[in-house]
Amino acid sequence: MNAPLAILAEVTHRCPLRCPYCSNPLELTRASGELTTAEWADVFAQAAELGCPLWR
C-alpha cells in the first residue's frame, strides 16, 4: 500500500467568518459533533503510521 501524500484536516467548523471561498458548511457543525483533541491526536498518529508526512 502506498502512503498518503498528505491529509487535509478541518478540525472545526466553528469559524464565525463567512468567507465566500470557504468550504465550511452553511449550517455549522455543533461542537458536540466534532472530534476531541485526543481523537485528532489519534488521527494524526494513524496518518503518521501510514507514512503520511506531517508538518509541525
PDB file of N, CA, C, O and CB in Angstrom:
ATOM      1  N   MET A   1       0.852  -1.182   0.000  1.00  0.00           N
ATOM      2  CA  MET A   1       0.000   0.000   0.000  1.00  0.00           C
ATOM      3  C   MET A   1       0.896   1.244   0.000  1.00  0.00           C
ATOM      4  O   MET A   1       1.870   1.312   0.749  1.00  0.00           O
ATOM      5  CB  MET A   1      -0.968  -0.001   1.235  1.00  0.00           C
ATOM      6  N   ASN A   2       0.567   2.207  -0.828  1.00  0.00           N
ATOM      7  CA  ASN A   2       1.310   3.466  -0.866  1.00  0.00           C
ATOM      8  C   ASN A   2       0.848   4.392   0.253  1.00  0.00           C
ATOM      9  O   ASN A   2      -0.333   4.441   0.595  1.00  0.00           O
ATOM     10  CB  ASN A   2       1.140   4.155  -2.233  1.00  0.00           C
ATOM     11  N   ALA A   3       1.799   5.117   0.810  1.00  0.00           N
ATOM     12  CA  ALA A   3       1.466   6.079   1.865  1.00  0.00           C
ATOM     13  C   ALA A   3       0.737   7.274   1.267  1.00  0.00           C
ATOM     14  O   ALA A   3       1.012   7.662   0.132  1.00  0.00           O
ATOM     15  CB  ALA A   3       2.740   6.543   2.610  1.00  0.00           C
ATOM     16  N   PRO A   4      -0.200   7.865   2.026  1.00  0.00           N
ATOM     17  CA  PRO A   4      -0.850   9.086   1.547  1.00  0.00           C
ATOM     18  C   PRO A   4       0.186  10.197   1.399  1.00  0.00           C
ATOM     19  O   PRO A   4       1.138  10.270   2.175  1.00  0.00           O
ATOM     20  CB  PRO A   4      -1.984   9.524   2.512  1.00  0.00           C
ATOM     21  N   LEU A   5       0.002  11.049   0.416  1.00  0.00           N
ATOM     22  CA  LEU A   5       0.920  12.170   0.218  1.00  0.00           C
ATOM     23  C   LEU A   5       0.685  13.278   1.233  1.00  0.00           C
ATOM     24  O   LEU A   5       1.616  13.992   1.607  1.00  0.00           O
ATOM     25  CB  LEU A   5       0.778  12.725  -1.191  1.00  0.00           C
ATOM     26  N   ALA A   6      -0.551  13.421   1.675  1.00  0.00           N
ATOM     27  CA  ALA A   6      -0.908  14.475   2.627  1.00  0.00           C
ATOM     28  C   ALA A   6      -2.304  14.207   3.170  1.00  0.00           C
ATOM     29  O   ALA A   6      -3.041  13.377   2.638  1.00  0.00           O
ATOM     30  CB  ALA A   6      -0.838  15.880   1.962  1.00  0.00           C
ATOM     31  N   ILE A   7      -2.651  14.905   4.215  1.00  0.00           N
ATOM     32  CA  ILE A   7      -4.019  14.873   4.714  1.00  0.00           C
ATOM     33  C   ILE A   7      -4.504  16.313   4.861  1.00  0.00           C
ATOM     34  O   ILE A   7      -3.711  17.221   5.111  1.00  0.00           O
ATOM     35  CB  ILE A   7      -4.113  14.101   6.075  1.00  0.00           C
ATOM     36  N   LEU A   8      -5.781  16.507   4.706  1.00  0.00           N
ATOM     37  CA  LEU A   8      -6.408  17.799   4.931  1.00  0.00           C
ATOM     38  C   LEU A   8      -7.333  17.627   6.114  1.00  0.00           C
ATOM     39  O   LEU A   8      -8.298  16.866   6.035  1.00  0.00           O
ATOM     40  CB  LEU A   8      -7.177  18.317   3.660  1.00  0.00           C
ATOM     41  N   ALA A   9      -7.064  18.311   7.203  1.00  0.00           N
ATOM     42  CA  ALA A   9      -7.836  18.158   8.426  1.00  0.00           C
ATOM     43  C   ALA A   9      -8.510  19.473   8.778  1.00  0.00           C
ATOM     44  O   ALA A   9      -7.841  20.459   9.085  1.00  0.00           O
ATOM     45  CB  ALA A   9      -6.940  17.681   9.583  1.00  0.00           C
ATOM     46  N   GLU A  10      -9.818  19.485   8.732  1.00  0.00           N
ATOM     47  CA  GLU A  10     -10.583  20.647   9.182  1.00  0.00           C
ATOM     48  C   GLU A  10     -11.049  20.334  10.586  1.00  0.00           C
ATOM     49  O   GLU A  10     -12.054  19.651  10.782  1.00  0.00           O
ATOM     50  CB  GLU A  10     -11.797  20.972   8.223  1.00  0.00           C
ATOM     51  N   VAL A  11     -10.313  20.839  11.561  1.00  0.00           N
ATOM     52  CA  VAL A  11     -10.550  20.438  12.944  1.00  0.00           C
ATOM     53  C   VAL A  11     -11.780  21.083  13.573  1.00  0.00           C
ATOM     54  O   VAL A  11     -12.243  20.623  14.617  1.00  0.00           O
ATOM     55  CB  VAL A  11      -9.353  20.765  13.765  1.00  0.00           C
ATOM     56  N   THR A  12     -12.310  22.121  12.973  1.00  0.00           N
ATOM     57  CA  THR A  12     -13.529  22.738  13.497  1.00  0.00           C
ATOM     58  C   THR A  12     -14.261  23.460  12.380  1.00  0.00           C
ATOM     59  O   THR A  12     -13.658  23.891  11.397  1.00  0.00           O
ATOM     60  CB  THR A  12     -13.203  23.715  14.649  1.00  0.00           C
ATOM     61  N   HIS A  13     -15.554  23.583  12.546  1.00  0.00           N
ATOM     62  CA  HIS A  13     -16.386  24.363  11.622  1.00  0.00           C
ATOM     63  C   HIS A  13     -16.954  25.592  12.346  1.00  0.00           C
ATOM     64  O   HIS A  13     -17.892  26.223  11.860  1.00  0.00           O
ATOM     65  CB  HIS A  13     -17.542  23.485  11.045  1.00  0.00           C
ATOM     66  N   ARG A  14     -16.383  25.924  13.502  1.00  0.00           N
ATOM     67  CA  ARG A  14     -16.936  26.993  14.327  1.00  0.00           C
ATOM     68  C   ARG A  14     -16.394  28.380  14.017  1.00  0.00           C
ATOM     69  O   ARG A  14     -16.514  29.279  14.848  1.00  0.00           O
ATOM     70  CB  ARG A  14     -16.683  26.690  15.748  1.00  0.00           C
ATOM     71  N   CYS A  15     -15.815  28.575  12.873  1.00  0.00           N
ATOM     72  CA  CYS A  15     -15.306  29.888  12.493  1.00  0.00           C
ATOM     73  C   CYS A  15     -16.486  30.843  12.284  1.00  0.00           C
ATOM     74  O   CYS A  15     -17.439  30.487  11.592  1.00  0.00           O
ATOM     75  CB  CYS A  15     -14.432  29.795  11.205  1.00  0.00           C
ATOM     76  N   PRO A  16     -16.444  32.034  12.861  1.00  0.00           N
ATOM     77  CA  PRO A  16     -17.548  32.976  12.708  1.00  0.00           C
ATOM     78  C   PRO A  16     -17.518  33.757  11.392  1.00  0.00           C
ATOM     79  O   PRO A  16     -18.464  34.480  11.080  1.00  0.00           O
ATOM     80  CB  PRO A  16     -17.539  33.939  13.853  1.00  0.00           C
ATOM     81  N   LEU A  17     -16.447  33.615  10.627  1.00  0.00           N
ATOM     82  CA  LEU A  17     -16.333  34.363   9.378  1.00  0.00           C
ATOM     83  C   LEU A  17     -17.186  33.716   8.295  1.00  0.00           C
ATOM     84  O   LEU A  17     -17.522  32.536   8.396  1.00  0.00           O
ATOM     85  CB  LEU A  17     -14.864  34.446   8.925  1.00  0.00           C
ATOM     86  N   ARG A  18     -17.530  34.458   7.284  1.00  0.00           N
ATOM     87  CA  ARG A  18     -18.341  33.940   6.185  1.00  0.00           C
ATOM     88  C   ARG A  18     -17.623  34.193   4.859  1.00  0.00           C
ATOM     89  O   ARG A  18     -18.186  34.796   3.946  1.00  0.00           O
ATOM     90  CB  ARG A  18     -19.752  34.595   6.181  1.00  0.00           C
ATOM     91  N   CYS A  19     -16.384  33.729   4.763  1.00  0.00           N
ATOM     92  CA  CYS A  19     -15.594  33.947   3.556  1.00  0.00           C
ATOM     93  C   CYS A  19     -16.243  33.228   2.367  1.00  0.00           C
ATOM     94  O   CYS A  19     -16.626  32.066   2.499  1.00  0.00           O
ATOM     95  CB  CYS A  19     -14.137  33.454   3.762  1.00  0.00           C
ATOM     96  N   PRO A  20     -16.376  33.882   1.226  1.00  0.00           N
ATOM     97  CA  PRO A  20     -17.067  33.268   0.093  1.00  0.00           C
ATOM     98  C   PRO A  20     -16.357  32.053  -0.493  1.00  0.00           C
ATOM     99  O   PRO A  20     -16.994  31.238  -1.161  1.00  0.00           O
ATOM    100  CB  PRO A  20     -17.252  34.282  -0.977  1.00  0.00           C
ATOM    101  N   TYR A  21     -15.062  31.914  -0.261  1.00  0.00           N
ATOM    102  CA  TYR A  21     -14.292  30.804  -0.808  1.00  0.00           C
ATOM    103  C   TYR A  21     -14.161  29.629   0.154  1.00  0.00           C
ATOM    104  O   TYR A  21     -13.579  28.605  -0.202  1.00  0.00           O
ATOM    105  CB  TYR A  21     -12.928  31.282  -1.197  1.00  0.00           C
ATOM    106  N   CYS A  22     -14.691  29.759   1.361  1.00  0.00           N
ATOM    107  CA  CYS A  22     -14.504  28.749   2.405  1.00  0.00           C
ATOM    108  C   CYS A  22     -15.361  27.510   2.147  1.00  0.00           C
ATOM    109  O   CYS A  22     -16.448  27.598   1.576  1.00  0.00           O
ATOM    110  CB  CYS A  22     -14.840  29.338   3.777  1.00  0.00           C
ATOM    111  N   SER A  23     -14.846  26.342   2.582  1.00  0.00           N
ATOM    112  CA  SER A  23     -15.568  25.093   2.389  1.00  0.00           C
ATOM    113  C   SER A  23     -16.428  24.702   3.587  1.00  0.00           C
ATOM    114  O   SER A  23     -17.044  23.637   3.568  1.00  0.00           O
ATOM    115  CB  SER A  23     -14.596  23.994   2.094  1.00  0.00           C
ATOM    116  N   ASN A  24     -16.488  25.524   4.619  1.00  0.00           N
ATOM    117  CA  ASN A  24     -17.337  25.206   5.760  1.00  0.00           C
ATOM    118  C   ASN A  24     -18.795  25.156   5.331  1.00  0.00           C
ATOM    119  O   ASN A  24     -19.225  25.949   4.494  1.00  0.00           O
ATOM    120  CB  ASN A  24     -17.144  26.234   6.887  1.00  0.00           C
ATOM    121  N   PRO A  25     -19.553  24.234   5.896  1.00  0.00           N
ATOM    122  CA  PRO A  25     -20.971  24.149   5.537  1.00  0.00           C
ATOM    123  C   PRO A  25     -21.742  25.373   6.020  1.00  0.00           C
ATOM    124  O   PRO A  25     -21.324  26.054   6.956  1.00  0.00           O
ATOM    125  CB  PRO A  25     -21.592  22.878   6.121  1.00  0.00           C
ATOM    126  N   LEU A  26     -22.868  25.641   5.371  1.00  0.00           N
ATOM    127  CA  LEU A  26     -23.690  26.776   5.785  1.00  0.00           C
ATOM    128  C   LEU A  26     -24.215  26.584   7.194  1.00  0.00           C
ATOM    129  O   LEU A  26     -24.218  27.517   7.996  1.00  0.00           O
ATOM    130  CB  LEU A  26     -24.853  26.975   4.819  1.00  0.00           C
ATOM    131  N   GLU A  27     -24.657  25.375   7.494  1.00  0.00           N
ATOM    132  CA  GLU A  27     -25.089  25.061   8.856  1.00  0.00           C
ATOM    133  C   GLU A  27     -23.867  24.539   9.593  1.00  0.00           C
ATOM    134  O   GLU A  27     -23.476  23.387   9.402  1.00  0.00           O
ATOM    135  CB  GLU A  27     -26.274  24.010   8.876  1.00  0.00           C
ATOM    136  N   LEU A  28     -23.265  25.361  10.425  1.00  0.00           N
ATOM    137  CA  LEU A  28     -22.024  24.976  11.086  1.00  0.00           C
ATOM    138  C   LEU A  28     -22.256  23.807  12.043  1.00  0.00           C
ATOM    139  O   LEU A  28     -23.271  23.746  12.737  1.00  0.00           O
ATOM    140  CB  LEU A  28     -21.428  26.171  11.841  1.00  0.00           C
ATOM    141  N   THR A  29     -21.311  22.895  12.065  1.00  0.00           N
ATOM    142  CA  THR A  29     -21.397  21.720  12.924  1.00  0.00           C
ATOM    143  C   THR A  29     -21.310  22.142  14.384  1.00  0.00           C
ATOM    144  O   THR A  29     -20.503  22.993  14.759  1.00  0.00           O
ATOM    145  CB  THR A  29     -20.281  20.708  12.585  1.00  0.00           C
ATOM    146  N   ARG A  30     -22.152  21.535  15.186  1.00  0.00           N
ATOM    147  CA  ARG A  30     -22.100  21.821  16.620  1.00  0.00           C
ATOM    148  C   ARG A  30     -20.809  21.263  17.219  1.00  0.00           C
ATOM    149  O   ARG A  30     -20.282  20.254  16.749  1.00  0.00           O
ATOM    150  CB  ARG A  30     -23.334  21.223  17.343  1.00  0.00           C
ATOM    151  N   ALA A  31     -20.316  21.917  18.239  1.00  0.00           N
ATOM    152  CA  ALA A  31     -19.074  21.492  18.885  1.00  0.00           C
ATOM    153  C   ALA A  31     -19.178  20.049  19.388  1.00  0.00           C
ATOM    154  O   ALA A  31     -18.178  19.331  19.401  1.00  0.00           O
ATOM    155  CB  ALA A  31     -18.731  22.433  20.050  1.00  0.00           C
ATOM    156  N   SER A  32     -20.360  19.621  19.798  1.00  0.00           N
ATOM    157  CA  SER A  32     -20.516  18.267  20.326  1.00  0.00           C
ATOM    158  C   SER A  32     -20.318  17.207  19.239  1.00  0.00           C
ATOM    159  O   SER A  32     -20.079  16.040  19.549  1.00  0.00           O
ATOM    160  CB  SER A  32     -21.896  18.110  20.962  1.00  0.00           C
ATOM    161  N   GLY A  33     -20.417  17.609  17.965  1.00  0.00           N
ATOM    162  CA  GLY A  33     -20.231  16.665  16.879  1.00  0.00           C
ATOM    163  C   GLY A  33     -18.804  16.616  16.368  1.00  0.00           C
ATOM    164  O   GLY A  33     -18.497  15.835  15.467  1.00  0.00           O
ATOM    165  N   GLU A  34     -17.940  17.427  16.920  1.00  0.00           N
ATOM    166  CA  GLU A  34     -16.546  17.485  16.472  1.00  0.00           C
ATOM    167  C   GLU A  34     -15.694  16.501  17.272  1.00  0.00           C
ATOM    168  O   GLU A  34     -16.055  16.094  18.376  1.00  0.00           O
ATOM    169  CB  GLU A  34     -15.984  18.922  16.613  1.00  0.00           C
ATOM    170  N   LEU A  35     -14.561  16.133  16.689  1.00  0.00           N
ATOM    171  CA  LEU A  35     -13.638  15.255  17.390  1.00  0.00           C
ATOM    172  C   LEU A  35     -12.966  16.010  18.538  1.00  0.00           C
ATOM    173  O   LEU A  35     -12.784  17.226  18.485  1.00  0.00           O
ATOM    174  CB  LEU A  35     -12.582  14.690  16.418  1.00  0.00           C
ATOM    175  N   THR A  36     -12.609  15.266  19.559  1.00  0.00           N
ATOM    176  CA  THR A  36     -11.879  15.858  20.681  1.00  0.00           C
ATOM    177  C   THR A  36     -10.406  16.019  20.288  1.00  0.00           C
ATOM    178  O   THR A  36      -9.972  15.508  19.255  1.00  0.00           O
ATOM    179  CB  THR A  36     -12.020  14.977  21.972  1.00  0.00           C
ATOM    180  N   THR A  37      -9.662  16.718  21.103  1.00  0.00           N
ATOM    181  CA  THR A  37      -8.226  16.863  20.870  1.00  0.00           C
ATOM    182  C   THR A  37      -7.547  15.504  20.858  1.00  0.00           C
ATOM    183  O   THR A  37      -6.691  15.247  20.012  1.00  0.00           O
ATOM    184  CB  THR A  37      -7.593  17.760  21.939  1.00  0.00           C
ATOM    185  N   ALA A  38      -7.920  14.633  21.786  1.00  0.00           N
ATOM    186  CA  ALA A  38      -7.331  13.293  21.844  1.00  0.00           C
ATOM    187  C   ALA A  38      -7.657  12.495  20.579  1.00  0.00           C
ATOM    188  O   ALA A  38      -6.803  11.774  20.063  1.00  0.00           O
ATOM    189  CB  ALA A  38      -7.835  12.540  23.089  1.00  0.00           C
ATOM    190  N   GLU A  39      -8.878  12.622  20.086  1.00  0.00           N
ATOM    191  CA  GLU A  39      -9.256  11.917  18.860  1.00  0.00           C
ATOM    192  C   GLU A  39      -8.473  12.429  17.662  1.00  0.00           C
ATOM    193  O   GLU A  39      -8.052  11.637  16.819  1.00  0.00           O
ATOM    194  CB  GLU A  39     -10.752  12.065  18.604  1.00  0.00           C
ATOM    195  N   TRP A  40      -8.268  13.757  17.571  1.00  0.00           N
ATOM    196  CA  TRP A  40      -7.458  14.302  16.481  1.00  0.00           C
ATOM    197  C   TRP A  40      -6.017  13.832  16.597  1.00  0.00           C
ATOM    198  O   TRP A  40      -5.388  13.516  15.588  1.00  0.00           O
ATOM    199  CB  TRP A  40      -7.516  15.836  16.478  1.00  0.00           C
ATOM    200  N   ALA A  41      -5.488  13.781  17.812  1.00  0.00           N
ATOM    201  CA  ALA A  41      -4.118  13.293  18.008  1.00  0.00           C
ATOM    202  C   ALA A  41      -3.997  11.860  17.497  1.00  0.00           C
ATOM    203  O   ALA A  41      -2.988  11.497  16.893  1.00  0.00           O
ATOM    204  CB  ALA A  41      -3.715  13.368  19.505  1.00  0.00           C
ATOM    205  N   ASP A  42      -5.030  11.046  17.742  1.00  0.00           N
ATOM    206  CA  ASP A  42      -5.030   9.667  17.254  1.00  0.00           C
ATOM    207  C   ASP A  42      -5.093   9.627  15.729  1.00  0.00           C
ATOM    208  O   ASP A  42      -4.411   8.811  15.109  1.00  0.00           O
ATOM    209  CB  ASP A  42      -6.210   8.888  17.851  1.00  0.00           C
ATOM    210  N   VAL A  43      -5.896  10.488  15.118  1.00  0.00           N
ATOM    211  CA  VAL A  43      -5.971  10.564  13.654  1.00  0.00           C
ATOM    212  C   VAL A  43      -4.595  10.878  13.077  1.00  0.00           C
ATOM    213  O   VAL A  43      -4.153  10.226  12.131  1.00  0.00           O
ATOM    214  CB  VAL A  43      -6.999  11.637  13.209  1.00  0.00           C
ATOM    215  N   PHE A  44      -3.921  11.871  13.642  1.00  0.00           N
ATOM    216  CA  PHE A  44      -2.598  12.251  13.145  1.00  0.00           C
ATOM    217  C   PHE A  44      -1.574  11.143  13.385  1.00  0.00           C
ATOM    218  O   PHE A  44      -0.697  10.921  12.549  1.00  0.00           O
ATOM    219  CB  PHE A  44      -2.133  13.548  13.815  1.00  0.00           C
ATOM    220  N   ALA A  45      -1.675  10.448  14.514  1.00  0.00           N
ATOM    221  CA  ALA A  45      -0.764   9.332  14.789  1.00  0.00           C
ATOM    222  C   ALA A  45      -0.982   8.205  13.777  1.00  0.00           C
ATOM    223  O   ALA A  45      -0.020   7.601  13.302  1.00  0.00           O
ATOM    224  CB  ALA A  45      -0.968   8.805  16.233  1.00  0.00           C
ATOM    225  N   GLN A  46      -2.240   7.923  13.450  1.00  0.00           N
ATOM    226  CA  GLN A  46      -2.532   6.886  12.459  1.00  0.00           C
ATOM    227  C   GLN A  46      -1.999   7.291  11.083  1.00  0.00           C
ATOM    228  O   GLN A  46      -1.453   6.463  10.353  1.00  0.00           O
ATOM    229  CB  GLN A  46      -4.052   6.621  12.387  1.00  0.00           C
ATOM    230  N   ALA A  47      -2.160   8.559  10.737  1.00  0.00           N
ATOM    231  CA  ALA A  47      -1.639   9.045   9.443  1.00  0.00           C
ATOM    232  C   ALA A  47      -0.121   8.902   9.404  1.00  0.00           C
ATOM    233  O   ALA A  47       0.438   8.503   8.383  1.00  0.00           O
ATOM    234  CB  ALA A  47      -2.044  10.532   9.203  1.00  0.00           C
ATOM    235  N   ALA A  48       0.539   9.221  10.499  1.00  0.00           N
ATOM    236  CA  ALA A  48       1.998   9.093  10.556  1.00  0.00           C
ATOM    237  C   ALA A  48       2.417   7.634  10.427  1.00  0.00           C
ATOM    238  O   ALA A  48       3.410   7.330   9.766  1.00  0.00           O
ATOM    239  CB  ALA A  48       2.543   9.685  11.867  1.00  0.00           C
ATOM    240  N   GLU A  49       1.666   6.726  11.054  1.00  0.00           N
ATOM    241  CA  GLU A  49       1.966   5.299  10.956  1.00  0.00           C
ATOM    242  C   GLU A  49       1.831   4.793   9.518  1.00  0.00           C
ATOM    243  O   GLU A  49       2.535   3.868   9.113  1.00  0.00           O
ATOM    244  CB  GLU A  49       1.042   4.503  11.878  1.00  0.00           C
ATOM    245  N   LEU A  50       0.926   5.400   8.752  1.00  0.00           N
ATOM    246  CA  LEU A  50       0.749   5.028   7.355  1.00  0.00           C
ATOM    247  C   LEU A  50       1.863   5.602   6.470  1.00  0.00           C
ATOM    248  O   LEU A  50       1.977   5.254   5.295  1.00  0.00           O
ATOM    249  CB  LEU A  50      -0.613   5.505   6.857  1.00  0.00           C
ATOM    250  N   GLY A  51       2.680   6.487   7.055  1.00  0.00           N
ATOM    251  CA  GLY A  51       3.778   7.079   6.304  1.00  0.00           C
ATOM    252  C   GLY A  51       3.467   8.464   5.740  1.00  0.00           C
ATOM    253  O   GLY A  51       4.246   9.007   4.956  1.00  0.00           O
ATOM    254  N   CYS A  52       2.340   9.030   6.137  1.00  0.00           N
ATOM    255  CA  CYS A  52       1.974  10.372   5.674  1.00  0.00           C
ATOM    256  C   CYS A  52       2.886  11.386   6.355  1.00  0.00           C
ATOM    257  O   CYS A  52       2.999  11.389   7.581  1.00  0.00           O
ATOM    258  CB  CYS A  52       0.467  10.687   5.971  1.00  0.00           C
ATOM    259  N   PRO A  53       3.540  12.252   5.570  1.00  0.00           N
ATOM    260  CA  PRO A  53       4.395  13.265   6.196  1.00  0.00           C
ATOM    261  C   PRO A  53       3.543  14.293   6.943  1.00  0.00           C
ATOM    262  O   PRO A  53       2.565  14.812   6.405  1.00  0.00           O
ATOM    263  CB  PRO A  53       5.275  13.969   5.131  1.00  0.00           C
ATOM    264  N   LEU A  54       3.919  14.574   8.162  1.00  0.00           N
ATOM    265  CA  LEU A  54       3.190  15.560   8.973  1.00  0.00           C
ATOM    266  C   LEU A  54       4.107  16.740   9.253  1.00  0.00           C
ATOM    267  O   LEU A  54       5.264  16.559   9.632  1.00  0.00           O
ATOM    268  CB  LEU A  54       2.676  14.930  10.311  1.00  0.00           C
ATOM    269  N   TRP A  55       3.594  17.936   9.067  1.00  0.00           N
ATOM    270  CA  TRP A  55       4.371  19.155   9.310  1.00  0.00           C
ATOM    271  C   TRP A  55       3.949  19.735  10.647  1.00  0.00           C
ATOM    272  O   TRP A  55       2.790  19.626  11.048  1.00  0.00           O
ATOM    273  CB  TRP A  55       4.172  20.198   8.163  1.00  0.00           C
ATOM    274  N   ARG A  56       4.881  20.339  11.318  1.00  0.00           N
ATOM    275  CA  ARG A  56       4.584  20.976  12.606  1.00  0.00           C
ATOM    276  C   ARG A  56       4.826  22.442  12.504  1.00  0.00           C
ATOM    277  O   ARG A  56       4.636  23.168  13.479  1.00  0.00           O
ATOM    278  CB  ARG A  56       5.424  20.382  13.737  1.00  0.00           C
TER     279      ARG A  56
END
